[in-house]
Amino acid sequence: MASPLHLLRRATHEPIRRWVLGAFPRDPGGTLDYDRPLGDPGLFGPDSVTWRIHADFPGMLAGGLAALMMQTLHPLALAGVWDHSNFRGDLVGRLRRTTTFVGATTYAPHAAAQRLIEHVRHVHDFVRGTGEDGTPYSADDPALLTWVHVTEAHSFLAGYRRFAHRDVPRDIADRYYDEVRRIAEALGARDVPASEADVAAYFASVRPQLAYTDRSREVLRILAGVRLPVPLAGLSRDVFLNAGIALLPRWASDLLRHTPRQRQQARLAARVLWSMAPAFRAALQEAGVVSRSCRRVGVAPEAMRHWPPASS
């Protein structure tokens, strides 16, 4: 018989679990099987740093929003979204699709992850046009693929560092960048940064191409008003969105013209999310993609709270 303490914890955690799985299901179409085939490690496996970084929901959601904000600064990357995405009417759908892609390429069995990568490559074949200045763009441009990947990886790692209540040593961060670049390369990116030093050098090299434009402002306006399909939607959005601002590099925040008041709100939201993070972690420990994938390969979900050996 379950203890009163266990029942109390379940009563507390169940609303959070429904919140997460309802708002951002990793497999909204029900086509991905994270339970079989048994023993299939997928593209990374349980000994990877990536399985651990991507297991932290608060860091991933706040990080994903930070990455989206950064991506509005690249005029050609933004042009593809502007011309070919239904972000104006279905921004939540876009966020869910990104969540599904990251979750599946991280945790799904190998064949399923590869099919999703091939699907995205096929979609990219049709995303072409010209930017506001007449410069041609295409979604399969290796440079644009690298930009999108690096902004996401940098933001996910920043989110983990901020909200996971764990230190991330430099060698672990380098392993993370070295691991996740294989997804970008599978999509067609080249010269993808493989360490923290590489990422810093990459951002320094790409910054002259970045700009805050009217299109940037419009996408961010829509993002600021998005309503998540969860209780207290406005409050949830504001906490995660402002926590995402707190993850931005200072140069990106400067380009996005964040005011001192916005930065103060971001710091407050980050403190709130930091205090809430253990509840999210406990609520998702027994359910969700990460725990299912751990069981598929015979690893306890608790192992995701410890860094893998350096020799793995």
Secondary structure as GFF3:
##gff-version 3
##sequence-region A 1 312
A	DSSP	alpha_helix	4	23	.	.	.	ID=ss1
A	DSSP	alpha_helix	49	53	.	.	.	ID=ss2
A	DSSP	alpha_helix	57	71	.	.	.	ID=ss3
A	DSSP	alpha_helix	75	84	.	.	.	ID=ss4
A	DSSP	alpha_helix	91	107	.	.	.	ID=ss5
A	DSSP	alpha_helix	110	124	.	.	.	ID=ss6
A	DSSP	beta_strand	128	130	.	.	.	ID=ss7
A	DSSP	beta_strand	136	138	.	.	.	ID=ss8
A	DSSP	alpha_helix	142	163	.	.	.	ID=ss9
A	DSSP	alpha_helix	170	187	.	.	.	ID=ss10
A	DSSP	alpha_helix	196	206	.	.	.	ID=ss11
A	DSSP	three_ten_helix	207	209	.	.	.	ID=ss12
A	DSSP	alpha_helix	214	224	.	.	.	ID=ss13
A	DSSP	alpha_helix	233	246	.	.	.	ID=ss14
A	DSSP	alpha_helix	250	255	.	.	.	ID=ss15
A	DSSP	alpha_helix	260	283	.	.	.	ID=ss16
A	DSSP	alpha_helix	289	296	.	.	.	ID=ss17
A	DSSP	three_ten_helix	301	305	.	.	.	ID=ss18
###
